């Protein structure tokens, strides 16, 4: 399972597209569509969980790790995907708490 150019490109794309946005949300920048800080923090954690899937899936392949290490990386990546879903649900619940009942 030797890594190829596609793995390197996927890792670079995830680093350039997901990581800066998540860090900006954690530092305090909040897009106007998210509204409140209580909503942006779970989104940031969800994006970080999605970003973690890229190195967990690509790095073991790129260094030609044994099959067990690659499988463990994929399993942890799937768990990170589940954590991302949980954080997105938390963000949805926070957003619904902030909107008054009459505006829904």
Secondary structure, DSSP 8 states (H G I E B T S, - for coil): ----HHHHHHHHHHIIIIIHHHHHHHHT---TTT-SHHHHHHHHHHHHHHHHHHHHHHHHHHTT--HHHHHHHHHHHHHHHHHHHHHHHHHHHHHHHHS-GGG-
